[in-house]
Amino acid sequence: MSDYQLSYLADKVFIHHWPKDTSTWSESFQKKLNVSINKNSEKKQIIVNSKIIKIEEFQFFNLKKIGISVPFFKEECTMIFEAQVEDFFAHIHITIKFNNFLEVFNELISWNNKFHK
C-alpha cells in the first residue's frame, strides 16, 4: 500500500445514488449524507489516498470512472467518480474554486495516472 495522501478543502460536494440498478440507500444514510455534505454549505475536507477518498467522515472505496477537469471559462477544478460508501454505491461530484485549484488539479491528475490507469 502506498503512503500517498492529498488533502484539500472542497467548496462543493454532491453525492447521489448511482448506478440506479443497485440497492437503494436507507433513509438514515441519506439523511446523514444530506446533513453532513449535500445540504451543508461549509467547505468539506477531502483526503485522497491511493485507493480511498475520504469526504468528511465518509470513506469511498472501489473507485471507478474517475474524471478530473477544469471547465471552460471557470476558475475551478471538478472531480467526478463512482464509488462504494458503506454498503451503498454512489456518484460523487467534488468542486474546488479557490486560488490553488490548478495545483489540486495537477495533483489529482498525477494521482489518477499513478493509481487508477
N, C-alpha and C positions, 0 to 999 in steps of 0.2 A: 504494500500500500504506500502511496506517495504522501509526502509531507506538504503537498501543495495546499495553499489557502489564500483566497482573495476575499477581503471584507470591504463592504461599502454600504452606504445608505441609499435606498431607492426612494424616489419621490412618489411613485405609484406602483401598486401591485394589485393585480386582479387574478383570482383563481376561480375556475369553474369546472364542473364535472365534464369529463371527456375521456375516452370516446363514449358516445351515447349508449352503446350496447354493453357497457359494464355496469356492475351493481350500483344502484343509486346511493347517494350519501344519506347517512342518518340525519335526522332533524337536529340533533345535538351537535354533530360535527359541522353541519352547515352554519349553525348559529355561532359556534366557536370561531369558525373561519371568518364569518362576516364581521363579528365584533373585533377580532384581532387584526384583520387585514383588509378585507374588501370594503368595509364601510368606515374604516379608520383613516382619517386624512393625515395622520402623522407619518413621518418618514419611517421606512421599515429597514431593519438590519438584515443584510444579506451576507451570508457566508458561503463561499463556493469552495468545495474541496474537490478532489479528483473525481469522485463518483456521486457525491451528495451535495445538494444545495439546501441550506437552512434559511428559512424566512421566518423571522421572529422565533416562535417556539416549534414551528413545523419543520420536519425533515422530509425532503423529497429525494427519492431514490429511483433506480431503474429509469434513468433519464433517457428520453428519446426525442427525435425530431427537433433538435436544438437549432434555433435561428437567432442570429445576433445582427443587428443593423443600426445604422444611423439614417433615419428617414430624411428624404429630401426636404430642404428648407427649414429643418428643425435642428436646434442645438440640444440633442438628446440621443441617448442610446437605448435601444429596446432589445430585450431578450425574451423569446417565446419558446416554450418547450412543453413536452408531455412528461409526466412522471407519476409515480405512486407516492401516496402520503397515507400513513397508517395502512388501512386495508382498502383504500379507495384510489381511483385513478383521477388525474386532474390535468388541466391545460392551464399553464401559468404564463402571465404577461408581467414583465418587470421593466419599469422605465426609470431612467435616471436623467435629470435635467441640469444638474449643477455644473460648475466650471470644469471639472475633471472628467466629463463624460467620455472624451476621446481616449483618455488614459484607461478608463474602465473598459471601453470598447476593445482596445488593443489587448488588454489582459484577458478578456473573455474570449476573444478570437484565438489567442495563443493556448488558453486552457482547453477550448473545444478541439483544436487541432491536435493537441497532445494526448488527450484522454478519451475523445469520442469520435475519432475518424478512423 
